[in-house]
Amino acid sequence: MSIPVLTIDGPGGAGKGTVSRAVAKKLGWNYLDSGSIYRSLAIALQKQGINLANEFDIVKVAQAMDLEFDCGEEFSVKLNGTDITDQLALESTGNIASIIAALPEVRRVLVQKQKAFKQMPGLVADGRDMGTVIFPEAEIKVFLTASAAKRAARRYKQLIEKGIDANLCTIINEIEERDRRDMERKIAPLVMASDAFYIDSSEMTINSVIEEVLNLIH
Ligand code: C5P
């Protein structure tokens, strides 16, 4: 029997993580936060002081990194045995992740780590290229977006709630810069799959987005 997959792609801050986690929980399916894999690599590189211009060393670190995900009640990630969950959400981590995510060899090395999440009884996969590159066979694909201003305001709120110092103007600039980098890169750019459902969450509550995605599945 084939394993059902729901992909939710879109730019950062559109609500993909919250929606994907809620839908996975409701269905009892596995959950892949693919951005956290790129973010974990960013943290590994920082820890080892690797120069971001050195593609060869970046790929070596990607190949060697051992990641353990706990997608239970509280999402957590261990990198080579050390809990790095708190560092994952930092804006600096996301920015480095988007720089290294443009390297073709890095993406190639990380493909298998992502495909391994496809297990019974099903998978909800969130990212940028889940429906276009990693799981093109997915039964249901969603492209979830929102205006840059709305996404920045949400990200700002999340960071403040986590006790992380943040500046709204800086976040808007960083979001626009990251969108540009993710959409313009040559390999696996952020684009909507031709068979995806488009949802703009700018004026929607997170609960209504979750409901809409669940309706698509049913
Ligand atoms: O979704 P998140 O903000 O955690 O992703 C961090 C960065 O990782 C993105 O800006 C993007 O460059 C990269 N990414 C990617 N492909 C994915 C998921 C994330 O290139 N499937």
py3Dmol code that shows the C-alpha trace and the ligand (Angstrom):
import py3Dmol

protein = """\
ATOM      1  CA  MET A   1       0.000   0.000   0.000  1.00  0.00           C
ATOM      2  CA  SER A   2       1.382   3.421  -0.897  1.00  0.00           C
ATOM      3  CA  ILE A   3       2.177   5.868   1.873  1.00  0.00           C
ATOM      4  CA  PRO A   4       0.093   9.069   1.611  1.00  0.00           C
ATOM      5  CA  VAL A   5       1.979  12.372   1.565  1.00  0.00           C
ATOM      6  CA  LEU A   6       0.716  15.921   2.042  1.00  0.00           C
ATOM      7  CA  THR A   7       3.231  18.628   1.132  1.00  0.00           C
ATOM      8  CA  ILE A   8       2.998  22.207   2.389  1.00  0.00           C
ATOM      9  CA  ASP A   9       5.430  24.552   0.664  1.00  0.00           C
ATOM     10  CA  GLY A  10       5.758  28.308   0.817  1.00  0.00           C
ATOM     11  CA  PRO A  11       7.875  31.188   2.061  1.00  0.00           C
ATOM     12  CA  GLY A  12       9.045  31.535   5.668  1.00  0.00           C
ATOM     13  CA  GLY A  13       6.506  32.840   8.175  1.00  0.00           C
ATOM     14  CA  ALA A  14       3.394  31.838   6.180  1.00  0.00           C
ATOM     15  CA  GLY A  15       2.347  29.462   8.974  1.00  0.00           C
ATOM     16  CA  LYS A  16       3.556  26.218   7.360  1.00  0.00           C
ATOM     17  CA  GLY A  17       5.068  24.850  10.577  1.00  0.00           C
ATOM     18  CA  THR A  18       2.024  25.435  12.785  1.00  0.00           C
ATOM     19  CA  VAL A  19      -0.412  24.181  10.141  1.00  0.00           C
ATOM     20  CA  SER A  20       1.685  21.114   9.254  1.00  0.00           C
ATOM     21  CA  ARG A  21       2.174  20.109  12.882  1.00  0.00           C
ATOM     22  CA  ALA A  22      -1.546  20.476  13.650  1.00  0.00           C
ATOM     23  CA  VAL A  23      -2.616  18.529  10.554  1.00  0.00           C
ATOM     24  CA  ALA A  24      -0.047  15.764  11.206  1.00  0.00           C
ATOM     25  CA  LYS A  25      -1.282  15.475  14.787  1.00  0.00           C
ATOM     26  CA  LYS A  26      -4.934  15.367  13.741  1.00  0.00           C
ATOM     27  CA  LEU A  27      -4.241  12.613  11.173  1.00  0.00           C
ATOM     28  CA  GLY A  28      -1.697  10.747  13.316  1.00  0.00           C
ATOM     29  CA  TRP A  29       0.852  11.100  10.479  1.00  0.00           C
ATOM     30  CA  ASN A  30       4.611  11.712  10.630  1.00  0.00           C
ATOM     31  CA  TYR A  31       5.896  15.249  10.263  1.00  0.00           C
ATOM     32  CA  LEU A  32       8.933  16.523   8.364  1.00  0.00           C
ATOM     33  CA  ASP A  33      10.103  20.093   9.007  1.00  0.00           C
ATOM     34  CA  SER A  34      12.636  20.165   6.158  1.00  0.00           C
ATOM     35  CA  GLY A  35      13.750  23.714   7.014  1.00  0.00           C
ATOM     36  CA  SER A  36      15.045  22.401  10.336  1.00  0.00           C
ATOM     37  CA  ILE A  37      17.473  20.146   8.431  1.00  0.00           C
ATOM     38  CA  TYR A  38      18.987  23.155   6.621  1.00  0.00           C
ATOM     39  CA  ARG A  39      18.913  25.099   9.894  1.00  0.00           C
ATOM     40  CA  SER A  40      20.702  22.236  11.708  1.00  0.00           C
ATOM     41  CA  LEU A  41      23.423  22.281   9.077  1.00  0.00           C
ATOM     42  CA  ALA A  42      23.755  26.048   9.556  1.00  0.00           C
ATOM     43  CA  ILE A  43      24.286  25.481  13.294  1.00  0.00           C
ATOM     44  CA  ALA A  44      26.816  22.689  12.659  1.00  0.00           C
ATOM     45  CA  LEU A  45      28.798  25.018  10.381  1.00  0.00           C
ATOM     46  CA  GLN A  46      28.776  27.806  12.940  1.00  0.00           C
ATOM     47  CA  LYS A  47      29.901  25.434  15.710  1.00  0.00           C
ATOM     48  CA  GLN A  48      32.780  24.212  13.569  1.00  0.00           C
ATOM     49  CA  GLY A  49      33.681  27.696  12.321  1.00  0.00           C
ATOM     50  CA  ILE A  50      33.320  26.729   8.653  1.00  0.00           C
ATOM     51  CA  ASN A  51      33.635  29.550   6.119  1.00  0.00           C
ATOM     52  CA  LEU A  52      30.397  29.823   4.100  1.00  0.00           C
ATOM     53  CA  ALA A  53      32.425  30.294   0.928  1.00  0.00           C
ATOM     54  CA  ASN A  54      33.988  26.865   1.379  1.00  0.00           C
ATOM     55  CA  GLU A  55      31.525  24.567  -0.382  1.00  0.00           C
ATOM     56  CA  PHE A  56      33.714  21.470  -0.073  1.00  0.00           C
ATOM     57  CA  ASP A  57      33.842  21.659   3.755  1.00  0.00           C
ATOM     58  CA  ILE A  58      30.129  22.520   3.986  1.00  0.00           C
ATOM     59  CA  VAL A  59      29.262  19.357   2.062  1.00  0.00           C
ATOM     60  CA  LYS A  60      31.554  17.284   4.309  1.00  0.00           C
ATOM     61  CA  VAL A  61      29.766  18.588   7.424  1.00  0.00           C
ATOM     62  CA  ALA A  62      26.366  17.874   5.785  1.00  0.00           C
ATOM     63  CA  GLN A  63      27.432  14.279   5.065  1.00  0.00           C
ATOM     64  CA  ALA A  64      28.725  13.685   8.598  1.00  0.00           C
ATOM     65  CA  MET A  65      25.944  15.320  10.611  1.00  0.00           C
ATOM     66  CA  ASP A  66      23.839  13.030  12.737  1.00  0.00           C
ATOM     67  CA  LEU A  67      20.339  14.385  13.379  1.00  0.00           C
ATOM     68  CA  GLU A  68      17.737  13.003  15.764  1.00  0.00           C
ATOM     69  CA  PHE A  69      14.242  14.430  15.538  1.00  0.00           C
ATOM     70  CA  ASP A  70      11.625  14.192  18.235  1.00  0.00           C
ATOM     71  CA  CYS A  71       8.356  15.212  16.594  1.00  0.00           C
ATOM     72  CA  GLY A  72       6.212  14.409  19.659  1.00  0.00           C
ATOM     73  CA  GLU A  73       4.396  16.939  21.877  1.00  0.00           C
ATOM     74  CA  GLU A  74       7.442  19.247  21.889  1.00  0.00           C
ATOM     75  CA  PHE A  75       9.423  19.341  18.638  1.00  0.00           C
ATOM     76  CA  SER A  76      13.148  18.961  19.370  1.00  0.00           C
ATOM     77  CA  VAL A  77      16.317  18.248  17.406  1.00  0.00           C
ATOM     78  CA  LYS A  78      19.657  16.818  18.468  1.00  0.00           C
ATOM     79  CA  LEU A  79      22.768  17.463  16.378  1.00  0.00           C
ATOM     80  CA  ASN A  80      25.510  14.905  16.999  1.00  0.00           C
ATOM     81  CA  GLY A  81      23.914  14.159  20.381  1.00  0.00           C
ATOM     82  CA  THR A  82      23.474  17.794  21.526  1.00  0.00           C
ATOM     83  CA  ASP A  83      20.058  19.469  21.763  1.00  0.00           C
ATOM     84  CA  ILE A  84      19.995  22.460  19.388  1.00  0.00           C
ATOM     85  CA  THR A  85      16.235  23.179  19.445  1.00  0.00           C
ATOM     86  CA  ASP A  86      16.636  26.669  20.955  1.00  0.00           C
ATOM     87  CA  GLN A  87      19.107  27.800  18.295  1.00  0.00           C
ATOM     88  CA  LEU A  88      16.939  26.575  15.388  1.00  0.00           C
ATOM     89  CA  ALA A  89      14.509  29.500  15.510  1.00  0.00           C
ATOM     90  CA  LEU A  90      17.128  32.260  15.475  1.00  0.00           C
ATOM     91  CA  GLU A  91      16.935  34.604  12.463  1.00  0.00           C
ATOM     92  CA  SER A  92      20.696  34.263  11.997  1.00  0.00           C
ATOM     93  CA  THR A  93      20.274  30.473  11.718  1.00  0.00           C
ATOM     94  CA  GLY A  94      17.536  30.898   9.065  1.00  0.00           C
ATOM     95  CA  ASN A  95      19.644  33.321   7.067  1.00  0.00           C
ATOM     96  CA  ILE A  96      22.677  31.023   6.996  1.00  0.00           C
ATOM     97  CA  ALA A  97      20.338  28.104   6.155  1.00  0.00           C
ATOM     98  CA  SER A  98      19.037  29.951   3.105  1.00  0.00           C
ATOM     99  CA  ILE A  99      22.577  30.722   1.906  1.00  0.00           C
ATOM    100  CA  ILE A 100      23.771  27.108   2.103  1.00  0.00           C
ATOM    101  CA  ALA A 101      20.437  25.779   0.773  1.00  0.00           C
ATOM    102  CA  ALA A 102      21.343  27.305  -2.600  1.00  0.00           C
ATOM    103  CA  LEU A 103      24.315  24.919  -2.965  1.00  0.00           C
ATOM    104  CA  PRO A 104      23.346  22.011  -5.268  1.00  0.00           C
ATOM    105  CA  GLU A 105      25.646  19.455  -3.593  1.00  0.00           C
ATOM    106  CA  VAL A 106      24.276  20.330  -0.132  1.00  0.00           C
ATOM    107  CA  ARG A 107      20.719  19.741  -1.359  1.00  0.00           C
ATOM    108  CA  ARG A 108      21.741  16.451  -2.959  1.00  0.00           C
ATOM    109  CA  VAL A 109      23.310  15.177   0.286  1.00  0.00           C
ATOM    110  CA  LEU A 110      20.206  16.107   2.308  1.00  0.00           C
ATOM    111  CA  VAL A 111      17.653  14.442   0.003  1.00  0.00           C
ATOM    112  CA  GLN A 112      17.822  10.993   1.637  1.00  0.00           C
ATOM    113  CA  LYS A 113      17.473  12.409   5.164  1.00  0.00           C
ATOM    114  CA  GLN A 114      14.184  13.959   4.021  1.00  0.00           C
ATOM    115  CA  LYS A 115      12.848  10.980   2.056  1.00  0.00           C
ATOM    116  CA  ALA A 116      13.405   8.755   5.113  1.00  0.00           C
ATOM    117  CA  PHE A 117      10.486  10.511   6.842  1.00  0.00           C
ATOM    118  CA  LYS A 118       8.004   8.955   4.419  1.00  0.00           C
ATOM    119  CA  GLN A 119       6.650   6.191   6.600  1.00  0.00           C
ATOM    120  CA  MET A 120       3.282   4.675   7.464  1.00  0.00           C
ATOM    121  CA  PRO A 121       0.635   5.781   8.183  1.00  0.00           C
ATOM    122  CA  GLY A 122       1.483   8.965   6.217  1.00  0.00           C
ATOM    123  CA  LEU A 123       3.575  12.108   6.081  1.00  0.00           C
ATOM    124  CA  VAL A 124       3.037  15.845   6.260  1.00  0.00           C
ATOM    125  CA  ALA A 125       6.143  17.514   4.795  1.00  0.00           C
ATOM    126  CA  ASP A 126       6.780  21.237   5.096  1.00  0.00           C
ATOM    127  CA  GLY A 127       9.389  23.268   3.198  1.00  0.00           C
ATOM    128  CA  ARG A 128      10.119  24.951  -0.119  1.00  0.00           C
ATOM    129  CA  ASP A 129      10.513  22.034  -2.562  1.00  0.00           C
ATOM    130  CA  MET A 130       8.519  19.228  -0.918  1.00  0.00           C
ATOM    131  CA  GLY A 131       5.896  19.018  -3.688  1.00  0.00           C
ATOM    132  CA  THR A 132       8.210  19.917  -6.563  1.00  0.00           C
ATOM    133  CA  VAL A 133      11.428  17.944  -5.871  1.00  0.00           C
ATOM    134  CA  ILE A 134      11.421  15.690  -2.779  1.00  0.00           C
ATOM    135  CA  PHE A 135       7.890  14.204  -2.933  1.00  0.00           C
ATOM    136  CA  PRO A 136       6.580  15.027  -6.444  1.00  0.00           C
ATOM    137  CA  GLU A 137       4.332  11.965  -6.092  1.00  0.00           C
ATOM    138  CA  ALA A 138       2.433  13.489  -3.119  1.00  0.00           C
ATOM    139  CA  GLU A 139      -1.345  13.071  -3.309  1.00  0.00           C
ATOM    140  CA  ILE A 140      -2.086  16.526  -1.952  1.00  0.00           C
ATOM    141  CA  LYS A 141       0.080  19.610  -2.332  1.00  0.00           C
ATOM    142  CA  VAL A 142      -0.508  22.990  -0.746  1.00  0.00           C
ATOM    143  CA  PHE A 143       1.289  26.256  -1.445  1.00  0.00           C
ATOM    144  CA  LEU A 144       0.807  28.399   1.648  1.00  0.00           C
ATOM    145  CA  THR A 145       1.785  32.042   1.487  1.00  0.00           C
ATOM    146  CA  ALA A 146       1.054  35.462   3.036  1.00  0.00           C
ATOM    147  CA  SER A 147       2.205  39.022   2.426  1.00  0.00           C
ATOM    148  CA  ALA A 148       5.756  39.859   3.544  1.00  0.00           C
ATOM    149  CA  ALA A 149       4.410  42.414   6.056  1.00  0.00           C
ATOM    150  CA  LYS A 150       2.073  39.857   7.677  1.00  0.00           C
ATOM    151  CA  ARG A 151       4.804  37.214   7.793  1.00  0.00           C
ATOM    152  CA  ALA A 152       7.244  39.651   9.371  1.00  0.00           C
ATOM    153  CA  ALA A 153       4.693  40.662  12.016  1.00  0.00           C
ATOM    154  CA  ARG A 154       4.068  36.998  12.901  1.00  0.00           C
ATOM    155  CA  ARG A 155       7.788  36.189  13.054  1.00  0.00           C
ATOM    156  CA  TYR A 156       8.345  39.226  15.295  1.00  0.00           C
ATOM    157  CA  LYS A 157       5.603  38.050  17.672  1.00  0.00           C
ATOM    158  CA  GLN A 158       7.011  34.484  17.767  1.00  0.00           C
ATOM    159  CA  LEU A 159      10.510  35.731  18.591  1.00  0.00           C
ATOM    160  CA  ILE A 160       9.323  38.119  21.307  1.00  0.00           C
ATOM    161  CA  GLU A 161       7.204  35.354  22.867  1.00  0.00           C
ATOM    162  CA  LYS A 162      10.290  33.122  22.932  1.00  0.00           C
ATOM    163  CA  GLY A 163      12.162  35.918  24.749  1.00  0.00           C
ATOM    164  CA  ILE A 164      14.403  36.583  21.730  1.00  0.00           C
ATOM    165  CA  ASP A 165      15.215  40.240  21.042  1.00  0.00           C
ATOM    166  CA  ALA A 166      13.848  41.335  17.635  1.00  0.00           C
ATOM    167  CA  ASN A 167      13.396  44.398  15.414  1.00  0.00           C
ATOM    168  CA  LEU A 168      10.413  44.481  13.015  1.00  0.00           C
ATOM    169  CA  CYS A 169      12.123  46.531  10.262  1.00  0.00           C
ATOM    170  CA  THR A 170      15.144  44.227  10.277  1.00  0.00           C
ATOM    171  CA  ILE A 171      12.824  41.211  10.048  1.00  0.00           C
ATOM    172  CA  ILE A 172      10.928  42.649   7.040  1.00  0.00           C
ATOM    173  CA  ASN A 173      14.218  43.290   5.245  1.00  0.00           C
ATOM    174  CA  GLU A 174      15.512  39.818   6.082  1.00  0.00           C
ATOM    175  CA  ILE A 175      12.269  38.141   4.958  1.00  0.00           C
ATOM    176  CA  GLU A 176      12.358  39.941   1.621  1.00  0.00           C
ATOM    177  CA  GLU A 177      16.028  39.101   1.160  1.00  0.00           C
ATOM    178  CA  ARG A 178      15.422  35.435   2.042  1.00  0.00           C
ATOM    179  CA  ASP A 179      12.377  35.223  -0.311  1.00  0.00           C
ATOM    180  CA  ARG A 180      14.495  36.605  -3.122  1.00  0.00           C
ATOM    181  CA  ARG A 181      17.316  34.119  -2.441  1.00  0.00           C
ATOM    182  CA  ASP A 182      14.917  31.144  -2.166  1.00  0.00           C
ATOM    183  CA  MET A 183      12.980  32.070  -5.325  1.00  0.00           C
ATOM    184  CA  GLU A 184      15.931  33.001  -7.503  1.00  0.00           C
ATOM    185  CA  ARG A 185      18.304  30.122  -6.770  1.00  0.00           C
ATOM    186  CA  LYS A 186      19.043  27.804  -9.673  1.00  0.00           C
ATOM    187  CA  ILE A 187      18.333  24.536  -7.863  1.00  0.00           C
ATOM    188  CA  ALA A 188      14.953  23.659  -6.309  1.00  0.00           C
ATOM    189  CA  PRO A 189      13.765  27.287  -6.090  1.00  0.00           C
ATOM    190  CA  LEU A 190      10.646  28.191  -4.155  1.00  0.00           C
ATOM    191  CA  VAL A 191       7.884  27.819  -6.754  1.00  0.00           C
ATOM    192  CA  MET A 192       4.355  26.545  -6.550  1.00  0.00           C
ATOM    193  CA  ALA A 193       3.910  23.019  -7.942  1.00  0.00           C
ATOM    194  CA  SER A 194       1.549  23.055 -10.925  1.00  0.00           C
ATOM    195  CA  ASP A 195      -0.785  20.638  -9.090  1.00  0.00           C
ATOM    196  CA  ALA A 196      -0.764  22.471  -5.732  1.00  0.00           C
ATOM    197  CA  PHE A 197      -3.672  24.229  -3.988  1.00  0.00           C
ATOM    198  CA  TYR A 198      -2.901  27.900  -3.329  1.00  0.00           C
ATOM    199  CA  ILE A 199      -3.763  29.343   0.089  1.00  0.00           C
ATOM    200  CA  ASP A 200      -3.035  32.966   1.043  1.00  0.00           C
ATOM    201  CA  SER A 201      -3.149  33.126   4.836  1.00  0.00           C
ATOM    202  CA  SER A 202      -2.683  36.932   5.107  1.00  0.00           C
ATOM    203  CA  GLU A 203      -6.257  37.521   6.275  1.00  0.00           C
ATOM    204  CA  MET A 204      -6.953  34.064   7.733  1.00  0.00           C
ATOM    205  CA  THR A 205      -6.634  32.721  11.249  1.00  0.00           C
ATOM    206  CA  ILE A 206      -4.336  29.762  11.660  1.00  0.00           C
ATOM    207  CA  ASN A 207      -7.341  27.606  12.637  1.00  0.00           C
ATOM    208  CA  SER A 208      -9.164  28.394   9.409  1.00  0.00           C
ATOM    209  CA  VAL A 209      -6.043  27.450   7.398  1.00  0.00           C
ATOM    210  CA  ILE A 210      -5.830  24.131   9.291  1.00  0.00           C
ATOM    211  CA  GLU A 211      -9.518  23.518   8.589  1.00  0.00           C
ATOM    212  CA  GLU A 212      -9.077  24.267   4.885  1.00  0.00           C
ATOM    213  CA  VAL A 213      -6.140  21.841   4.597  1.00  0.00           C
ATOM    214  CA  LEU A 214      -8.057  19.118   6.450  1.00  0.00           C
ATOM    215  CA  ASN A 215     -11.013  19.672   4.108  1.00  0.00           C
ATOM    216  CA  LEU A 216      -8.721  19.161   1.116  1.00  0.00           C
ATOM    217  CA  ILE A 217      -7.627  15.819   2.549  1.00  0.00           C
ATOM    218  CA  HIS A 218     -11.124  14.643   3.344  1.00  0.00           C
TER     219      HIS A 218
END
"""
ligand_1 = """\
21
C5P
O 11.388 26.989 6.625
P 12.609 27.554 7.304
O 12.539 29.024 7.551
O 12.963 26.807 8.535
O 13.800 27.312 6.267
C 15.074 27.918 6.426
C 15.742 27.996 5.064
O 16.052 26.684 4.606
C 14.858 28.614 3.963
O 14.984 30.015 3.865
C 15.351 27.908 2.706
O 16.421 28.615 2.114
C 15.878 26.596 3.199
N 14.965 25.508 2.869
C 15.065 24.981 1.601
N 14.296 23.921 1.256
C 13.410 23.409 2.117
C 13.269 23.967 3.404
C 14.060 25.033 3.744
O 15.843 25.451 0.786
N 12.684 22.365 1.747
"""
view = py3Dmol.view(width=600, height=400)
view.addModel(protein, "pdb")
view.setStyle({"model": 0}, {"cartoon": {"style": "trace"}})
view.addModel(ligand_1, "xyz")
view.setStyle({"model": 1}, {"stick": {}})
view.zoomTo()
view.show()
